[in-house]
Amino acid sequence: MNLTLFVWRQKSPDETGGLEQFEVSDIDSEMSFLEMLDVVNEGLIKKGVDEGSFVEVDPELTSHMIVSTAMGLLLQSLLDPKGAKWENVARESTTMLVNGLLKK
């Protein structure tokens, strides 16, 4: 199955964002949303590695790490909403993950 996804993207909270279109192919109709997200992430990571923007990484493993981090942050924020400033934790976690992928 092929899907067209529209994903909100913005560089920072202070900048204007917009929807970007992503074409995703080879999605199994039995996949969960998170499995589909892994396929999308893997493709984007592979593209970044192939273009030379990202360091050499295993796209599948890296995608799993990104999705797992996001899900962990979501669960922590739901279970302990006052435990941290979760918006800041999410922003800093995302920055660390992306900076770890970018070629210097």
N, C-alpha and C positions, 0 to 999 in steps of 0.2 A: 504494500500500500504506500502511496505517496501522499505527503501532507504539505500544506503551506502554513507556516507559522508566522505570526506577527508578534514580535518581541519588542517590548519597550526598552530603549537604550538611552542613557544620558551619562555624560562624563562625570558630573558631580551634582550634588543637590542644588547648587546655585545656577546650573546651566540648563538651558531648554533641552528637552529630550524629544524623542519621537519613536514611532513604530518602524522597525526594520523587518523586511520580509526574508524568511529563510525557507528554502525548499528542502524537504527531508524525504529521502527515498528508502525503500526496503524496510518499512515499519511493519512488523507483524501485528495483525489485528488482535492478537492475544496479549500484546505487551501492555504493561502498566504505564501510567504517565511517567513514573521515575525511570523505567527502562527506556522509554522513548527519549527522555531527557538525556540519558547516557549516550544514546546513539547520536543525538544532535551535538552534544559536547564533544564526543569523540571526533566527529567530522570537523568541527571548528578547530580543535586542538591539532589534528593531523594537518589541516590546511596551514595553520600557523607554523608548524614544524617544517613542512615542505617549502613554505615561502621564506623560511629563515628568520621569522619573527620570534619564534619560540625555541628554547633549547630542546635538544633531543630528549623526548620522554615517551613513555608508553601511553598512547592516547586513551586506551581503555582504562588503565589503572588510574591515570590522572583524572579522568571523568568521574570514576567511582569516588575518588577522594573529594572532588568538588561537591558532588551531590551529597555525600555522607556528611561533609562539613555543614552544608546548608540545612540538611535535615536535623543534625545535632543542635544547631543554633535555634532552629524553630522549636524543637522539643524543649530545650532548656528555657527558652523564653516563655513558653506556655506553662511549664511546671514551676518555674521560679521567676515570675515577671519582675520582681523587685531585686533580683540577685545581681543584676548588672544593667548597664545602659546598653541594651541589646542592639540598638541601632548602631552604636559606636563599635561594638564587638563585631557585628556583621561587616561594617565598612572596613575595619582594620583587617579582619580575616580575609576579605576579598582582595584587599590591597596586597597582603602578604602572598596569597596564592598566585595572583597575576604577576607580581614582581618576581616570583620564583620561576615563572615560565618564560618571561621576556629575556631575550638575548641582550647582554650588556654591550 
